[in-house]
Amino acid sequence: MRMLSRMLLVGGIGGLCVFVGIGRADEGFRVPRKEVMEFLKTVAVDPPKKPAVSPGVVWKAQVTHPSAVAAIRLHFDRKPLGASPAWRLVVRSSTGAAVETIERTSPIAAGKEFWTAAVPGSTAKVELTVEGDPNATGLVLDRYAVDTTEAKQQGTVGPDQKIPIGQANAAIQRWGHPVARLLIGTQEGALGYCTGFTLNDTLVMTNQHCIANADEARITTVEFGFDANAAQPDRYAVTALEAVDPSLDFAIVRTSGSPGTKHGHVTLDPQRAITRDLALVVVQHPSGLPKMASIADCTVKAPSLVGVGARETDFGHGCDTLPGSSGSPISDSTSGSVVGLHHLGFPPGSANPQNQGVRIAEIVTFLNASAKPIHDELGL
């Protein structure tokens, strides 16, 4: 098995977190949330002490994980203190290079808590500048998160044949532009990765087991352009959960800004017949890693399967995936149109290993019946 980036929860909120599972009707198999998402190791930190100064840099902090890791992210809580003065956080690497600047008016900081971008290496430095009362921002640096590693290969059918998106042909690279890595804060306090994709300028689809409710939506960040380790993703905050259904395992959220105008959006094809051996492509962020594509042996294995509910809402496919690939678009390899939403792997040792995707036609039918404004906004 390959050694892959894996994320777990420890420290400030008390040990490994156990998540509600996604039930799978066939074979009685259950896919716990921790098996289909990638999580961070999260550690509590003591808040920086504020020096007795007025406007300007009111505190600086350095957070260092005791062992070597690929990257570190900082978490900030915001205490409600009424009107907040203008403030600015500058997040830097160990060398002092600026990685991210977050201000009071930044969409990322609109909620009651937020995570910073990934800072390469084991150390992150941060400084807070305030234009006014330094005690009135309500900002608290309370924990950080880092990558760990663990062997995991669920979702890979036979030899791993995924390739970096830069090695795919021009058409597949173009189809991959609307695919994003999702950084999700769960209600349990964990941080996890999934995949999602733009439906129009502001709407993004992923799995319901990735974003389960409105509270989790509000601490989700959508990152486009993470195509290589050195890339600096284009980040957007999620502002609302617009449609969700556990039985079809999908969620549609709205983002700040308009990422679809910059990165494009997919075309849904609910009319495409899902037939055995139909050639597919899955562009994804497996294990939260840079964008990859599954092309070789990526075909429909079973045109109709039972999904997480009692109905045959799914189809089986042989496209290689990993935890973190949840929410990836499954595209027709000829047109690039999306025909399915990847969401399930297979039991270890299964005699018939195949992944599962929800048919896009099922989701479109649901939207027409239960989320008509979103259905109409998408022109479906």
ZAMARGU-4260 file (C-alpha; in steps of 0.2 Angstrom, whole numbers, plus 5000, padded with zeros to 4 digits):
<rodrens>
0) 5000/5000/5000 | 5006/5018/4997 | 5010/5029/5011 | 4997/5044/5009 | 4994/5060/5018
5) 4981/5056/5032 | 4973/5067/5045 | 4967/5063/5062 | 4960/5073/5077 | 4969/5075/5094
10) 4973/5088/5107 | 4963/5102/5112 | 4946/5094/5110 | 4949/5077/5117 | 4956/5062/5107
15) 4951/5054/5091 | 4934/5059/5084 | 4922/5046/5078 | 4910/5051/5064 | 4892/5046/5059
20) 4894/5033/5045 | 4886/5033/5028 | 4876/5017/5027 | 4878/5006/5011 | 4863/4995/5008
25) 4872/4981/4998 | 4884/4969/5007 | 4879/4978/5024 | 4894/4989/5022 | 4896/5006/5031
30) 4908/5019/5026 | 4912/5029/5041 | 4916/5047/5038 | 4933/5046/5044 | 4936/5033/5030
35) 4930/5043/5015 | 4937/5060/5020 | 4955/5065/5025 | 4958/5073/5042 | 4971/5084/5050
40) 4979/5081/5067 | 4973/5095/5077 | 4983/5102/5093 | 4978/5115/5105 | 4989/5130/5108
45) 4990/5144/5121 | 4983/5160/5114 | 4997/5173/5112 | 4999/5186/5126 | 4994/5204/5120
50) 5007/5217/5125 | 5001/5233/5132 | 5002/5243/5116 | 4989/5253/5106 | 4987/5253/5087
55) 4999/5243/5077 | 5006/5225/5078 | 4998/5220/5095 | 5005/5202/5095 | 5016/5190/5086
60) 5015/5171/5088 | 5025/5157/5081 | 5018/5139/5081 | 5029/5124/5078 | 5025/5106/5077
65) 5038/5095/5086 | 5040/5084/5071 | 5043/5086/5053 | 5026/5088/5043 | 5022/5094/5026
70) 5011/5109/5031 | 5003/5118/5046 | 4986/5128/5047 | 4981/5139/5061 | 4963/5140/5068
75) 4956/5156/5074 | 4940/5158/5085 | 4931/5175/5085 | 4922/5180/5101 | 4907/5192/5099
80) 4913/5209/5106 | 4901/5220/5097 | 4909/5232/5084 | 4926/5226/5080 | 4940/5238/5074
85) 4949/5235/5058 | 4962/5221/5059 | 4974/5212/5049 | 4982/5195/5051 | 4998/5191/5041
90) 5003/5172/5041 | 5021/5168/5037 | 5032/5153/5034 | 5047/5149/5045 | 5057/5160/5033
95) 5046/5175/5035 | 5038/5174/5018 | 5020/5179/5018 | 5008/5165/5014 | 4991/5174/5017
100) 4984/5190/5023 | 4967/5190/5031 | 4957/5206/5036 | 4941/5209/5046 | 4932/5211/5029
105) 4939/5195/5021 | 4926/5183/5016 | 4936/5169/5024 | 4934/5178/5041 | 4915/5181/5040
110) 4910/5167/5051 | 4914/5164/5070 | 4929/5154/5066 | 4941/5151/5052 | 4957/5141/5046
115) 4971/5149/5037 | 4979/5143/5021 | 4992/5129/5023 | 5010/5135/5028 | 5023/5124/5021
120) 5034/5115/5034 | 5032/5113/5053 | 5032/5131/5058 | 5019/5145/5055 | 5022/5163/5061
125) 5007/5176/5063 | 5006/5194/5067 | 4990/5204/5071 | 4989/5222/5067 | 4974/5232/5074
130) 4968/5250/5070 | 4960/5254/5086 | 4958/5245/5103 | 4969/5229/5102 | 4957/5220/5114
135) 4942/5223/5104 | 4945/5211/5089 | 4939/5195/5098 | 4952/5185/5089 | 4959/5170/5097
140) 4972/5158/5090 | 4967/5142/5099 | 4974/5127/5089 | 4983/5122/5074 | 4982/5107/5062
145) 4996/5097/5053 | 4997/5082/5040 | 5001/5065/5046 | 5004/5049/5036 | 4995/5033/5036
150) 4994/5018/5024 | 4977/5019/5015 | 4971/5013/4998 | 4953/5011/4999 | 4944/5015/4982
155) 4959/5010/4971 | 4954/4996/4960 | 4969/4985/4956 | 4985/4995/4953 | 4984/5014/4956
160) 4982/5022/4938 | 4978/5040/4943 | 4989/5053/4935 | 4993/5071/4940 | 4981/5083/4931
165) 4996/5091/4921 | 4999/5074/4913 | 4981/5073/4906 | 4977/5079/4889 | 4971/5096/4886
170) 4953/5092/4886 | 4953/5083/4903 | 4964/5097/4910 | 4951/5110/4904 | 4937/5099/4912
175) 4947/5099/4928 | 4947/5118/4930 | 4931/5119/4940 | 4936/5105/4952 | 4941/5111/4969
180) 4948/5104/4985 | 4936/5107/5000 | 4943/5111/5017 | 4929/5107/5029 | 4927/5111/5047
185) 4916/5098/5055 | 4904/5100/5070 | 4916/5089/5080 | 4930/5102/5078 | 4940/5092/5065
190) 4946/5098/5049 | 4944/5087/5033 | 4947/5087/5014 | 4934/5082/5001 | 4932/5087/4982
195) 4919/5098/4974 | 4915/5107/4958 | 4907/5122/4952 | 4890/5121/4944 | 4889/5140/4939
200) 4897/5156/4945 | 4894/5153/4964 | 4887/5136/4967 | 4898/5121/4971 | 4892/5103/4973
205) 4900/5089/4984 | 4894/5075/4995 | 4882/5077/5010 | 4894/5066/5020 | 4907/5080/5017
210) 4896/5095/5022 | 4882/5088/5032 | 4873/5104/5038 | 4873/5123/5037 | 4886/5125/5052
215) 4899/5114/5043 | 4895/5124/5027 | 4900/5140/5035 | 4917/5134/5040 | 4921/5127/5023
220) 4934/5134/5011 | 4934/5130/4992 | 4952/5130/4985 | 4954/5130/4966 | 4970/5128/4956
225) 4979/5116/4968 | 4986/5107/4954 | 5004/5104/4961 | 5012/5105/4978 | 5020/5122/4974
230) 5003/5130/4969 | 4995/5144/4979 | 4976/5139/4978 | 4963/5152/4974 | 4952/5152/4990
235) 4934/5156/4992 | 4923/5155/5008 | 4906/5146/5008 | 4892/5157/5013 | 4877/5146/5013
240) 4870/5128/5011 | 4858/5129/4997 | 4852/5111/4994 | 4856/5094/5003 | 4850/5076/5003
245) 4857/5062/5013 | 4849/5048/5003 | 4857/5055/4987 | 4873/5060/4997 | 4875/5077/4989
250) 4876/5095/4995 | 4876/5111/4985 | 4884/5126/4993 | 4886/5145/4988 | 4902/5153/4989
255) 4908/5171/4991 | 4914/5179/4976 | 4911/5171/4959 | 4924/5157/4956 | 4915/5150/4941
260) 4919/5166/4931 | 4937/5162/4934 | 4938/5144/4934 | 4923/5139/4924 | 4910/5126/4928
265) 4904/5109/4923 | 4890/5104/4912 | 4878/5092/4919 | 4870/5078/4908 | 4856/5070/4916
270) 4850/5063/4900 | 4866/5052/4897 | 4862/5034/4898 | 4873/5025/4910 | 4878/5009/4901
275) 4891/4995/4905 | 4908/4999/4900 | 4904/5018/4897 | 4921/5027/4897 | 4923/5039/4911
280) 4935/5052/4919 | 4936/5057/4937 | 4946/5073/4941 | 4949/5073/4960 | 4959/5078/4975
285) 4963/5061/4982 | 4969/5062/5001 | 4968/5081/4999 | 4983/5080/4987 | 4986/5090/4971
290) 4973/5087/4958 | 4974/5071/4949 | 4964/5062/4935 | 4958/5044/4934 | 4957/5039/4916
295) 4964/5021/4913 | 4951/5007/4916 | 4939/5021/4922 | 4923/5014/4915 | 4905/5009/4921
300) 4905/4992/4929 | 4887/4991/4935 | 4874/5003/4927 | 4862/5002/4942 | 4866/4999/4961
305) 4858/5003/4977 | 4865/5019/4985 | 4865/5024/5003 | 4846/5023/5004 | 4835/5009/4998
310) 4834/5014/4980 | 4845/5010/4965 | 4852/5028/4963 | 4870/5023/4959 | 4881/5015/4947
315) 4897/5006/4949 | 4913/5012/4942 | 4931/5006/4941 | 4940/5023/4942 | 4953/5024/4955
320) 4949/5035/4970 | 4955/5038/4988 | 4948/5046/5004 | 4947/5064/5000 | 4940/5060/4982
325) 4922/5061/4989 | 4912/5074/4979 | 4922/5072/4963 | 4913/5074/4946 | 4911/5058/4936
330) 4912/5064/4918 | 4908/5056/4901 | 4926/5054/4893 | 4919/5059/4876 | 4910/5075/4880
335) 4917/5080/4898 | 4899/5082/4904 | 4896/5076/4922 | 4885/5060/4923 | 4888/5056/4941
340) 4894/5061/4958 | 4907/5050/4966 | 4904/5045/4984 | 4907/5027/4990 | 4922/5015/4989
345) 4921/4996/4992 | 4924/4984/5007 | 4942/4978/5009 | 4943/4961/5002 | 4928/4963/4991
350) 4925/4950/4978 | 4919/4963/4966 | 4928/4979/4970 | 4920/4994/4962 | 4917/5012/4968
355) 4900/5020/4967 | 4893/5036/4960 | 4876/5044/4961 | 4868/5047/4944 | 4866/5065/4941
360) 4849/5062/4934 | 4843/5057/4952 | 4850/5073/4959 | 4842/5084/4945 | 4825/5076/4948
365) 4827/5079/4967 | 4831/5098/4964 | 4816/5100/4952 | 4805/5093/4966 | 4812/5099/4982
370) 4824/5114/4978 | 4816/5122/4963 | 4825/5139/4964 | 4842/5130/4963 | 4835/5119/4949
375) 4830/5134/4939 | 4846/5144/4943 | 4856/5131/4935 | 4844/5130/4920 | 4841/5112/4922
</rodrens>
